[in-house]
């Protein structure tokens, strides 16, 4: 079975192998607010980007393996980039956050191919936890915790 990534309607609780977009949530003072947020990561990463006009943020929650044990592979990178392209993302705003070390250990070639296809985005390696992203007061996409 092929690794699947489906849309969802819960941008502040994006489950594994799902993606969602949300209208930007304005910062509160100098605190960036999550516009998208993922369910808790244990071996997952999140791909986040801003759309071209800066009004929305997308989040894609990727697990190393799907429910059937199918590993994310280099062939699945095109699925991620197609979601972003169809959504009209700004490639200069892409960030990757989460359990990057798990991906480097488990699916190293697919992870490197993903980063290359995303034009070597900023990467934020985090441990277990729940993370998201939002636009700061300068409209720069950054992780939220």
N, C-alpha and C positions, 0 to 999 in steps of 0.2 A: 504494500500500500504506500502511496505517496504521502510525504509530509504535507499537511494541510494548514493553511493560515486563513481564518475566517473573520469577517467583520463582527463587531459586537456593539451594543448600545450602552455600554457602561464605561465611559472614558475615565472615570476615577477609580475603577476596579477592573482593569483589563486582564482577563485570565490568560493562561498559557495558550499559545498558538492562535491568538486573536489580535485584532487591531481595532483602534477607534480613534476618532478625531473629535476635537472639542474647540469651541470658540475660546479665544484667549481669556484667561482670568487675570485681571490686573493685579500688579503687586500691591501689597499693603505696606506702606512706607518703603523701606528698602528690602522687605522680605518677598522673594519670589514665591508665588502661589502655584501649586500643581494645577496644570491645565489638563494633563493626562497623568494617570498613576496606574501602576501595575499591581496585581495581586503579588503576594510575597514571593521573592526569589529564593531558591535554594541552589539551582544550577542554571539559572536563566539569565538572559540578557534582554534589554529593551533597546529598541531603535526609536529615536524621537527626531522630529524635524518640524520646522515651521513651514506654512504654505508661502507661496510667492508674495502674497500681499500682506503677510504678517498678522492675519486675523485669527488663524487657527493653528493648533499643534496636533500632530499625529503621534501615536505610540503603537509600536508593534512588539508584542511579547513573544519571545522565541525561547523554546526549551531545547535542550540538547537532543532529546528524543521525544517522540510523540507517545500517545497512550499505548500503541502497539509495539513500541521499542524501535521504531524506525528513526535512525539518526538524521539530524539535519545534515545535508550534503551540499557539495558545491553546486549541484543541479538545482537546489532550492533557492539559491541566491537570486535567481531571476524572478521568483515569486515575490520576494521582498522588494526588489527594485521596481517591479511592475506596480505593486500597491502604491509605492511612493510616487511614481510617475503619473499614475492615474489620478492621484490625489493632488497633483500639481505642487510638489514640494520644492523648497529652495535647497539645493544640494549643499550650499555653503553653511547651512544651519544644522546638519545632521550630527547627532551625538549618539554614542553607544554607551550604555551603562549597565552595571550589574556584575554577574559572576564570570568575568572575562577569563579568569584563570581556569575555570572548569571547561570553558569552550576551547581554550588553547590546549588543554590536556586531552579532551575527549574527541573533538572534531577540528584538529588544527588546520587542515587544508581548507575546509569549508569556512572556518572563521576568517582565515587570511583572505580568501576569495570574497567574502562578504565585505570586509573592510576595504579591499581594493575597489569593489563595485560601488561603494559608498564614498569613494574619493578620499580614503584615509581620514575619517572623521575624528573628532576629539573623543577619547575613550576614558570613561570613568570606572575604574575597577572597584567594586564594592563587595562586601561579604553578604551573608544572608540578610534579608530585610525587605522593606517595601519602599520603592522609589518611584519617582515620576519626573516630570519636567514641566517647565513653564517659562514664560518670557519675563525677563527682569525689566526694570524701568527704562533701560536702553534698548528694549526689544531684542535682547540677545537670549537665545535659548540656553537654559542651564538646568542641571539636575535639581530635584527637590527630594527631601528626605522625610 
